[in-house]
Amino acid sequence: MFAGRKFAAFLFDMDGTVLNSIAAAERVWTTWAYRHGLDVASFLPTIHGRRARETIAALKLPGIDPIVEAEALLKAEATDLEGIIPIPGAVAFLKSLPLERWAIVTSAPRELALLRLQAAGIPIPAMMVSAEDVTRGKPAPDCFLLAAKRLGVEARDCLVFEDAPAGIAAGEASGASVMVISATHVHPVVTPHASIATYDSLGFATDDSGWMVLEPQRDAA
């Protein structure tokens, strides 16, 4: 897995990648979808990985302001944090990383991201890029390019951890390498990228310049 590759930084998506918020998110979005007469079963799979405003805008619902609706959804999601849990091994792995070498890069607004990270017990990163920080959300690469810039590295030297198609596409477009996290996938995702279900067996080592190399945990079975 990335044999011989060294990375200047790790860039993590949040929902589905370091924590599982599917139950909470789908409760809120289900209520919203019913209110707007949508077929819930076909709509829910489309909400993951993108900013709410872009998910809503793509529906082209008459008389609907995506910005206003996204703000209302944020308020609803901020009050529903029940059942948000970390992806197995994520807390320990993130805590082991040098603070200046990783970031959270999420399509969620910052307020909601902080609430979900706290609910899941995920360490708050020194640097985070959230929905408000970019004009174009995933699958555009802007968020990952900005995260790399803020960390003082090149995106091509980063490893992006993602779970959703929009985020994977954003990582690819940024020039970064991509690791797919499959913990919340109901169906297998066909991807040319390396994939892991949990962080339990994942470790890293650093060289004299602080660049990181992935390696199996020494105590992993």
Disulfide bonds with the S-S distance in Angstrom:
none
